[in-house]
Amino acid sequence: MEALRQDDPRRFGRFTALARFHEGASAVRYVARDTESGEVALITAARPELAVVPAYRRRFQAEARAAERLAGGWVAPPLDTGEEPEPPADGPEPLWTAAGYVPALPLAEAIGIDGPLDERALRILGAGIAEILSRVHAAGAVLQGLAPGTVLLAADGPRLTAFGPLGAAASAEARPGGQLSVRLGYLTPEQIEGKEVSAASDLFVLGLLLAYAATGTTPFTEGPAEEAARRIAGDEPELDAVPEALRELITNCLAKDPAARPTAGTVAAELALEGAAGLARGGWLPERLAAAVADQEARVLALEAPEENPETPEKGPAPVTAEAPAPVSVEAPEPVEDTAAPKPEDGTAAPEPEDARPAAAGDGDIGEDRGTTRFLNTGPRPPQSDRPTTQLSLPHELLAPPGTAPAPVAQPIPPALPVAPVASQHPGPTHGGPAPYPAAALPAGSGGAGGAGGGPMVSLPLPPAPAPVPDPAASRRTLLTIAAAAVGGLVVGGGSVAALGSGDTAVATDDKPAPKPRRTLPGQPPEPRWIYTHPASESSPLTTAVWRDKLLVVTSESQASAVDLRTGKRLWQRADGAKGQAALAAGADLVFVASPSEFLWLSPKNGKVVHRVRYTDAFADLPGLAVGPLAGNSGPVIWFTGSHTVTVKAPKPKKGKKKGKDKEVVQAHFFAYDIVQRKELWRTPVPTGRAPGTPAYRVVVDRSADVLVRQDAVSLTAAEVKAAKGKGSIRSFDQKTGKLLWAKQYAAASPEAATGGDEDGTLYAAVGKDLQAFETDTTKPLWRVEGSDGSVFGTPLVAGPLIHTTERSQLVGAVERESGRLVWRRSTEVPGTGNAPSLTLSGSEKTLIAADAVQVTAFSAADGERLWKFQDIGSADPKGATVSASYRALTAGETVVVQRDRAFYAFPVA
């Protein structure tokens, strides 16, 4: 960390720069303070000479958007993406992103301070990274951004800071023609041989990182530096110093054959079955590293904003001074190989030897972490942190910015990496070493380790990406050639260079073959039977429902449509069903949909309207009836609320008095309707709800004699809220006549409290932080399950002799219905924010699915074993909308359909 230089920006939007944090190959990071909140942030600002390169700008923005979509858990959410409303007229628009400051040490610096990590710390480190990788790989993408400088150790677990090739670049420079030359690092055997880069490449890198963290060196460092690539490609790794319990797993990761390496989900589960976060509870860093992290945080928090016009510093950076504990001094480790980097072929000066470069204050481990092999980093897109074994899936929307590709080379790029043919020259010298301080969710230029030497280049064309349907109006697709430098300099030295240019956009269609199911590995979700993406040309889904385990019926603002549950292909769409709800089975052969103006019965084969009943006809005595959300259904009977406006005439005035005005009054009713016989069974008047007047009811349970409902708190009028005095009510309506039988309150359960019930006459309600069972008809308390501090229970799910519970603290469990005895309780291991996960059981009731705002987690319903996790990354288009919708799970026989906004995934379940 050093003082701001004269030419450094002082302001980034609402952030005031305090000090330089780290200088990377393609960007500079600054410590800054949010002028609105006073919080400390880290700014990643693109180097001005690169910010003018169109390819760099696109990639920087794409990686920033990826970090934004993937925020959570091990990835801190970005605070600002730096998009200025009015770009400066005298120069390029600044490129920067802001993320919350997380005190942490780069892996390379941590090893320099305290030496290799112990087995428990290794498990937490490896599991955390594997959890991230598993999510990326489920999207069909490859991260390829791992390095000791991009992996950080924070007090609660690991962090990852590279979100694509720029983030882990060892050097980057502009080339003629708007191209960008990026020196990457870290080669794998398949890359050295010019073969396809895949998810297995990330596992090889993970194996090397774990070996490095366990020993302080990598398994391929012995011998001349110029033969390092040969050793990686052909020699067996030296792992004698790795803890015995982890040796086999790391050996498997370092298999030469990519097909022989384990998946990321398997690695995560094997290292920490309870997840990295669970294993790290109570602290995981050795004392010296914990002290270094605390010291770093103290110095950062002590920084004050510098004067607006600081004096020009003399040569070299001026260290920042602050009234805080003295920084921990870290000696740079000796290089494993002392080979000087050869002079680049383009005639530029050779990089200055690392030991000759003056160290800036706080630089930590100068240059490369000497004992670590570098790997090629060209891959698409990164992670959001899920905790133990999440899989991340990417809808089929691939990114490639519009433009015209220059002369193509042999093979197309993997998804999401826009590039052009590589320049034949080497890039210039690299900048600095691994980042000495943390960067949470810093997408571009977040600093990998630099310092790889140059050398002759050989062409490593990438294999073709999955072929999307081409746009006939688009220009030729952009292609990529990766040139890998021969070994020289540090360990592997070399690295590789890619020139980034323009490209065009690939668009996926709904009509695609379903992938073949594969064996489920521990912690890894099964291969989806199919993936369906709701067309971008249509409005987002409003409701989804499963019809007779055959169709997935989706309604939107414009239409209702049906997807075949066997194949994932859309069968039909019908405009009549626009804004509809329900999609219930009306007998054996009709799909029932309730639209805002009528009930519809559609053919499941083609969506044709077989019957329609307009509300003006069915409820002629209630003109202008507005039907509310369906409250529930049982077999052919649906329950719903509705309201209409009537005119109440003013009473006849007394003699000599002026007649008063007529009044418009809203009247509400609760209905029962048979969708097979297509007739109203009964209606009963109920109190009107908050304007416009239709109350929103939800059926808690239907019993043989009555149906119990609760009114959603948002539809209560102000007078009802006041009269309730903080308590919620359950209403009982007679099943045959609709007559209101009673309304009761249960302890201190609030109007918003989650409630459920069973046919045996027991009601389950969230009371404070606990879940309580009551005798429904008497309100007598039966038992209580204590919840987490600061949390509340969500809606329970009754299943045979058990009740499955869910809490806002992300705990899911099971208790006995009769006694309230806790059978099991497990965490979904995501941040405890938002609402409690919603619960769904598979058709066999063997698998419990918990869906929340962050992910979907599958548990064994009997014992709570966490089976797998799933997350959907959302659109890969950097200009696409950020997906913030929560997940939803619908079960159909042996399939669970996971929905997040427009994306649907069909997973096989027990």
FENQUITA-V545028 format. One record per helix or strand of 3 or more residues. SS is the DSSP state (A for helix, B for strand). FROM is the first residue (numbers start at 1). LEN is the number of residues. If there is no record, write none. Layout:
ss: [SS/SS]
from: [FROM/FROM]
len: [LEN/LEN]
This chain:
ss: [B/B/B/A/A/B/B/B/A/A/B/B/B/A/B/A/A/A/A/A/A/A/A/A/B/B/B/B/B/B/B/B/B/A/B/B/B/B/A/B/B/B/B/B/B/A/A/B/B/B/B/B/B/B/B/B/B/B/B/B/B/B/B/B]
from: [15/27/40/48/54/78/96/104/107/119/151/157/171/176/179/189/199/225/244/258/264/276/287/354/390/457/481/495/530/541/551/560/570/575/581/590/598/609/615/626/637/663/679/697/706/713/718/729/740/755/762/770/781/797/802/811/822/838/847/856/866/888/895/903]
len: [9/8/7/4/16/3/5/3/8/20/4/4/5/3/6/4/17/10/10/3/8/5/15/3/4/5/5/6/4/7/6/5/5/3/5/5/6/6/4/9/12/12/8/6/6/3/7/6/6/3/6/6/5/3/6/6/6/4/5/5/7/5/6/6]
